[in-house]
Amino acid sequence: MTPDLRYYKRRWNESRGDDFARWGASDWYFEVGPDGWPVRQLERYEDGTVLKYDTTHVEDEYGGLSEAALDPAEYQVFAISSAEFDTIWASEALNR
């Protein structure tokens, strides 16, 4: 774990609103660098779909690593431990 990294989990209770809206609502997990930009991101949808992005897999036909820095003041309420993030990251296989 790098001390400057932060970890968040945020629930989105809405669908994507696109061709993949049938996937349902989702939980988003972020590993964020000191500059606020996501380094790793995992999206887990209600239907079981999992999308994973990092600096080696920035985007695909379903989405991509966030294109904006996350505001630490806004996201503090969603903070999780690095252990929780790493457990989810390791246990969830990319399935799209």
Secondary structure, 3 states (H helix, E strand, C coil): CCCCCEEEEEEECCCCCCCCHHHCCEEEEEEECCCCCEEEEEEEECCCCEEEEECCECEECCEECCCCCCCHHHHHHHECCHHHHHHHHHHCCCCC
